[in-house]
Amino acid sequence: MNRIEQRFHELSERGQKAFIPFITAGDPTLDLTGSLVLELERAGVDVIELGIPFSDPIADGPVNQEAALRALKHNVSLRNVIDLVRKLRESTQIPLVLFTYFNPIFAYGYEAFARDAKEAGVDGVLCVDLPPEESSHYKEQLDGCGIATIYLVAPTSTAERIELIAKESTGFIYYVSRTGVTGVRQNIEESVRDMVAKIREHTNKPVAVGFGISSPEQAGEVAGYADGVIVGSAIVRMVGQLGDSPDMPKQVGAFVKSLVDATKGA
């Protein structure tokens, strides 16, 4: 088991659910991202997704797009984020997932990316725009390095596609709770519970739900039937509002702790 699988196993043994925050690496700076990762760990999160800044993030809403652009202004690259993970491994063993688009990996090179990610201590990769049907070489390289390959199930996914994604995913399965892009929403779609149950018909791998969850109430609701709760835009928005203020990590950590507490209380 890698660190992601180990964490989900430990949580299952305790009857708890995972809380997984998403943050954009390099927003506002890579140093502050590193400080924020450590603060999020202190807040009790289980796995952290580090978003790789990309110029055309088609799956992201305005909040995450703006964060990526802020990071790109500082020329933050995939290589920089891998270096950040390497530095973080001096202080923490929390599971870390790179959330990226295909272009940065293609430009880096499959073999070099997998090798460097493994050496740095990356635990998983979620490549948003690379479907399992097109990712055999990518997956082969990451599998060989013991790095989890996480794929997305959408509300529109057919039973056949869910079965394929369930087979190819390692670490956990990411269920996108609604169609469209990332962003804060007032309510969780009523169909989410049923879709999680449908995914479980094809696998016993953990299912984490993301896209649109933004409050402790919503986190607690989703934790009632999913194995993990993923929150991104609400956290990224707060990071953007606070910027490089010295207490940004602690303020964001306090908000995230309220989400963690709601998730664990389910």
C-alpha positions in Angstrom: 0.0 0.0 0.0 1.2 3.5 -0.7 0.4 6.4 1.7 -3.0 7.1 0.1 -4.2 3.5 0.4 -2.7 3.2 3.9 -4.6 6.3 5.0 -7.9 5.0 3.7 -7.3 1.6 5.3 -6.6 3.2 8.7 -9.7 5.4 8.4 -11.9 2.4 7.5 -10.5 0.5 10.5 -11.6 3.4 12.7 -15.0 3.9 10.9 -14.0 7.4 9.7 -14.1 9.3 6.4 -11.3 11.1 4.7 -11.2 14.8 4.3 -9.2 15.9 1.2 -8.5 19.6 0.5 -7.4 21.0 -2.9 -5.0 24.0 -3.0 -3.3 25.5 -6.0 0.5 25.1 -5.7 2.3 28.5 -5.9 -0.7 30.6 -4.9 0.3 33.0 -3.5 3.9 31.6 -3.4 5.5 28.2 -3.3 6.8 28.9 0.2 3.4 29.7 1.5 2.0 26.7 -0.2 4.5 24.6 1.8 3.4 26.4 5.1 -0.2 25.8 4.2 0.3 22.1 3.6 1.8 21.7 7.1 -1.1 23.8 8.6 -3.7 21.6 6.8 -2.0 18.5 8.3 -2.3 20.1 11.7 -6.0 20.7 11.0 -6.5 17.0 10.6 -6.8 16.5 6.8 -6.0 13.0 5.4 -4.8 13.6 1.9 -3.9 16.9 0.1 -4.4 17.6 -3.6 -1.8 20.1 -5.0 -3.1 21.7 -8.1 -0.5 22.2 -10.9 -0.9 25.7 -12.4 -2.0 25.5 -16.1 -2.9 28.2 -18.6 -6.1 26.5 -19.9 -7.8 24.7 -16.9 -11.0 23.7 -18.7 -12.4 21.8 -15.7 -12.0 24.6 -13.3 -14.3 27.5 -12.5 -13.3 31.1 -12.0 -11.9 30.8 -8.5 -9.4 28.0 -9.4 -8.6 29.6 -12.8 -7.6 32.8 -11.1 -5.5 31.0 -8.6 -3.7 29.2 -11.4 -3.0 32.5 -13.2 -1.6 34.0 -10.0 0.8 31.1 -9.7 1.8 31.2 -13.4 2.7 34.9 -13.0 5.5 33.5 -10.7 6.4 31.0 -13.3 5.4 28.0 -11.1 5.8 24.8 -13.1 5.3 21.1 -12.6 9.0 20.7 -11.8 8.8 23.4 -9.1 5.9 21.6 -7.5 7.7 18.3 -7.5 10.6 20.1 -5.8 8.2 21.4 -3.2 7.0 17.9 -2.5 10.6 16.8 -2.0 11.1 19.6 0.5 7.9 18.9 2.3 9.0 15.2 2.8 11.6 16.5 5.2 8.7 17.6 7.5 5.6 15.4 6.7 4.5 12.1 5.4 0.9 13.1 4.7 -0.4 11.6 1.4 0.1 14.1 -1.5 -1.7 14.0 -4.9 -0.8 16.1 -7.9 -3.9 17.4 -9.6 -2.9 18.3 -13.1 -3.8 18.5 -16.8 -2.1 16.3 -19.4 0.0 19.0 -21.1 2.5 19.5 -18.3 3.1 15.8 -17.9 3.5 15.3 -21.7 6.0 18.2 -21.8 7.9 16.7 -18.9 8.0 13.2 -20.4 6.2 10.1 -18.9 9.2 8.3 -17.7 11.0 11.3 -16.2 7.8 12.5 -14.5 7.1 9.2 -12.9 10.7 8.8 -11.8 11.0 12.3 -10.3 7.6 12.2 -8.7 8.5 8.9 -7.0 11.9 10.2 -5.8 10.2 13.4 -4.4 7.5 11.5 -2.5 4.4 12.0 -4.6 1.7 9.5 -3.7 -0.9 9.9 -6.5 -1.7 11.8 -9.7 -5.1 12.9 -11.0 -4.8 14.0 -14.6 -8.1 15.7 -15.3 -8.2 15.5 -19.1 -6.5 12.1 -19.6 -9.2 9.3 -19.8 -8.2 5.8 -18.9 -8.7 4.7 -22.6 -5.8 7.0 -23.6 -3.5 6.6 -20.6 -1.9 3.1 -20.9 1.7 4.4 -21.1 1.2 7.0 -18.5 -0.4 4.5 -16.1 2.3 1.9 -16.8 5.0 4.4 -15.7 3.2 5.5 -12.6 2.2 1.9 -11.6 5.8 0.9 -11.9 6.8 3.6 -9.4 4.0 2.8 -7.0 2.2 6.1 -7.6 -1.7 5.9 -7.5 -3.6 6.8 -10.7 -6.8 8.5 -9.8 -9.6 8.9 -12.4 -12.8 10.8 -12.5 -16.4 9.4 -12.6 -19.0 11.9 -13.8 -22.8 12.0 -13.3 -23.1 11.1 -16.9 -20.8 8.0 -16.8 -22.4 4.8 -18.0 -22.2 1.5 -16.1 -19.6 0.3 -18.6 -17.4 3.4 -18.1 -17.8 3.2 -14.3 -16.5 -0.4 -14.4 -13.5 0.6 -16.5 -12.6 3.6 -14.2 -13.1 1.4 -11.1 -10.7 -1.1 -12.6 -8.0 1.4 -13.6 -8.1 3.7 -10.6 -5.8 3.2 -7.7 -5.7 5.1 -4.4 -9.3 6.2 -4.6 -12.1 7.0 -7.2 -13.0 10.7 -7.6 -16.7 11.2 -8.1 -17.5 14.6 -9.7 -20.8 15.4 -8.0 -22.2 17.5 -10.8 -21.6 18.3 -14.5 -19.7 21.5 -15.3 -16.7 23.1 -13.7 -15.4 23.4 -10.1 -17.0 26.0 -7.9 -19.0 26.6 -4.7 -22.7 25.5 -4.8 -25.5 26.1 -2.3 -26.8 22.5 -2.4 -25.5 19.0 -3.0 -27.2 17.2 -5.9 -29.7 14.6 -4.6 -28.4 12.1 -7.1 -24.9 12.0 -5.5 -25.8 9.4 -2.9 -27.3 7.1 -5.6 -24.3 7.5 -7.8 -21.9 6.6 -5.1 -23.9 3.4 -4.4 -23.8 2.7 -8.2 -20.0 3.0 -8.2 -19.7 0.7 -5.3 -21.5 -2.0 -7.3 -18.3 -2.2 -9.4 -15.5 -1.9 -6.7 -14.6 -1.9 -3.1 -12.1 0.9 -3.6 -12.7 4.2 -1.7 -15.0 6.7 -3.4 -14.4 10.4 -2.7 -16.8 13.1 -3.8 -15.8 16.6 -4.9 -16.9 19.6 -7.0 -19.2 22.1 -5.2 -18.8 21.1 -1.5 -18.1 24.3 0.5 -19.5 24.2 4.0 -19.3 22.0 7.1 -22.9 21.1 6.6 -22.3 19.9 3.1 -19.1 18.0 4.1 -21.0 16.2 6.9 -23.8 15.3 4.5 -21.5 13.8 1.9 -19.4 12.0 4.6 -22.6 10.1 5.5 -22.4 8.0 2.3 -19.0 8.5 0.7 -15.5 7.4 1.8 -14.0 10.9 1.3 -15.0 14.5 1.0 -13.0 16.8 -1.3 -13.2 20.6 -1.0 -11.4 23.0 -3.3 -12.9 26.3 -4.5 -14.0 27.4 -1.0 -10.4 26.9 0.3 -8.8 28.4 -2.8 -11.0 31.4 -2.6 -10.0 32.1 1.0 -6.3 31.7 0.0 -6.9 34.3 -2.8 -8.6 36.7 -0.4 -5.9 36.5 2.2 -3.0 36.5 -0.2 0.5 36.6 1.3 -0.6 37.9 4.7 1.5 36.2 7.4 -1.5 34.6 9.1 -3.0 33.2 5.9 -2.1 29.5 6.6 -3.5 29.7 10.1 -6.8 31.3 9.0 -7.3 28.8 6.2 -6.3 26.0 8.6 -9.0 27.1 11.0 -11.7 27.1 8.3 -10.5 23.7 7.0 -10.6 22.3 10.6 -14.4 23.1 10.7 -14.7 21.0 7.5 -12.6 18.2 8.9 -14.6 18.1 12.1 -17.9 17.9 10.2 -16.5 15.1 8.0 -15.2 13.1 11.0 -18.4 13.6 12.9 -20.5 11.8 10.2 
